[in-house]
Amino acid sequence: MNGKTHMAVGLSSCIVLTAVFPTTLTVAGTVVSPALGILATIPGSLGPDIDISGSTASRKFPIFAKIFTHRGFTHTLVIPAILYAILYYSSAGLVFNSQIFGFMFGWVMHIFADMLNRKGVPIFYPLSTRKIHIMTIRTGKIDEKIFLVVWCILCAVAYVYLKQLGGL
C-alpha cells in the first residue's frame, strides 16, 4: 500500500472508532479519547514505512531506512506493544495518552493494510519471521485504488450507522 492509502485507512478507521466511543475508552487501564488521537493516526499510519528509503517517514529520519529492511521489524507488533506499555504506565493526562493511542492505532492499521498485500508482514516477529497475508492487493495498481474507495465507503457507512446507535 502507498502512503495515501495508509493514511486514509488509519484516519477513516479512527473516525469510525469515535462513533463507537464518542467520549473516552480505557486502553491498558488508561483513559483515552479517540477523538483527541485522530490526528496522531496520520504519522502512526506512515510510521512502519520508516524502513523504506524515500518514504514520508524516512525523509524525516533517514537513518532507519539504513538500519531496517522493508516489512521487517517495523511491520511487527513489537512497536505497538511498546506503545501499549507506555499507555499502561503513563499518567501524563488525557491529551498525551490519546495522542499515543492514536499513533499506536495508526501503526496497527498500517500493518493490517499491509497484510492485504501478497508480500505480507512478519506480524509475530520475534516469535516467527513468516510473513502473513490475507489478500493479494497489489500496491500502486487498480486493486489498491478499489480497496481504498471500498474501505472509505464502508467506514463512512459504519460511522453514520454507529452514530445513529449512539456509540457504546
C-alpha positions in Angstrom: 0.0 0.0 0.0 1.2 3.5 -0.6 1.3 6.3 2.0 -2.0 7.9 1.0 -3.8 4.6 1.4 -2.2 4.0 4.8 -3.2 7.5 6.0 -6.8 7.1 4.7 -7.2 3.6 6.3 -5.8 4.8 9.6 -7.8 8.0 9.7 -11.1 6.7 8.5 -10.9 3.7 10.9 -10.2 6.0 13.9 -13.1 8.2 12.8 -15.3 5.1 13.0 -13.9 4.4 16.4 -15.0 7.8 17.6 -18.6 6.9 16.7 -18.3 3.8 18.9 -16.6 5.7 21.7 -17.6 9.3 21.3 -16.0 10.4 24.6 -13.5 8.1 26.1 -12.4 4.4 26.3 -10.0 2.6 28.5 -6.9 1.1 26.9 -4.2 -0.6 29.1 -6.0 0.7 32.1 -5.6 4.3 30.8 -8.5 6.6 29.7 -8.0 7.8 26.2 -10.2 9.8 23.7 -10.1 8.5 20.1 -11.3 12.0 19.0 -8.2 13.6 20.6 -6.0 10.9 19.0 -7.4 11.2 15.5 -4.6 13.4 14.0 -1.9 11.2 15.6 -3.2 8.3 13.4 -1.6 10.0 10.4 2.0 9.8 11.5 1.2 6.4 13.1 -0.1 5.2 9.8 3.1 6.2 8.0 5.4 5.1 10.7 6.1 1.5 9.8 7.4 2.6 6.4 10.2 4.4 8.0 12.2 1.4 6.8 11.8 2.5 3.1 14.3 5.0 1.7 12.3 7.9 0.3 9.1 7.3 2.3 7.5 10.2 4.1 8.6 8.8 7.4 12.2 8.0 6.4 12.7 11.5 4.9 12.3 12.8 8.5 14.5 10.1 9.9 16.6 8.6 7.1 18.8 6.5 9.4 16.1 4.0 9.9 15.9 3.0 6.2 19.6 2.1 6.5 19.1 0.1 9.7 15.9 -1.9 8.9 14.8 -3.9 5.9 11.3 -3.2 4.5 8.5 -5.1 6.0 10.7 -6.4 8.7 10.9 -5.2 12.4 8.8 -2.1 11.9 5.9 -4.2 10.5 5.5 -6.3 13.6 3.5 -5.8 16.8 6.7 -5.0 18.8 6.4 -1.2 18.4 2.6 -1.2 19.2 3.3 -3.4 22.2 5.9 -0.8 23.4 3.3 2.0 22.9 0.8 -0.1 24.8 3.2 -0.4 27.7 3.7 3.4 27.7 0.0 3.8 27.9 -0.2 1.3 30.7 2.4 3.1 32.8 1.5 6.6 31.8 -0.1 9.2 34.0 0.6 12.0 31.6 -3.0 13.0 31.1 -5.9 12.5 28.6 -4.5 14.5 25.7 -1.0 12.9 25.7 -2.4 9.4 26.2 -4.9 9.9 23.4 -2.1 11.0 21.1 -0.1 7.9 22.0 -3.2 5.8 21.4 -3.9 7.4 18.0 -0.3 6.9 16.9 -0.4 3.2 18.0 -3.8 2.8 16.3 -2.5 4.2 13.0 0.6 1.9 13.3 -1.6 -1.2 13.8 -3.9 -0.2 10.9 -0.8 0.2 8.6 0.3 -3.3 9.5 -3.3 -4.6 8.9 -3.4 -2.9 5.5 0.0 -4.4 4.5 -1.4 -7.8 5.4 -3.8 -7.3 2.5 -0.8 -7.4 0.1 0.6 -10.7 -1.1 4.0 -9.8 0.4 2.5 -9.8 3.9 4.2 -8.8 7.1 6.1 -10.7 9.9 3.5 -9.7 12.4 4.6 -12.3 15.0 8.3 -11.4 15.0 10.4 -12.3 17.0 8.4 -15.5 17.6 8.3 -16.1 13.8 9.7 -14.4 10.7 7.0 -15.9 8.5 5.1 -13.1 6.6 1.4 -13.3 6.9 -1.0 -12.0 4.3 -4.8 -12.4 4.0 -5.4 -10.9 0.5 -3.4 -10.1 -2.7 -4.0 -6.4 -3.3 -1.2 -5.1 -5.5 0.5 -1.8 -4.3 0.1 1.0 -6.8 -2.3 -0.9 -9.0 -6.1 -0.6 -9.6 -6.6 -3.1 -6.8 -5.3 -0.6 -4.3 -7.5 2.2 -5.6 -10.6 0.0 -5.5 -9.7 -1.2 -2.0 -9.3 2.4 -0.8 -12.6 3.5 -2.2 -14.5 0.5 -0.8 -12.7 0.9 2.6 -13.7 4.6 2.9 -17.3 3.9 1.8 -17.6 1.1 4.4 -16.1 3.4 7.1 -18.5 6.2 6.2 -21.5 3.9 6.3 -20.3 2.4 9.6 -19.8 5.9 11.1 -23.3 7.0 10.2 -24.8 3.8 11.4 -22.9 3.8 14.7 -23.6 7.5 15.3 -27.3 6.7 14.9 -26.9 4.0 17.6 -25.3 6.5 19.9 -22.0 4.7 20.5 -21.4 2.2 23.3 
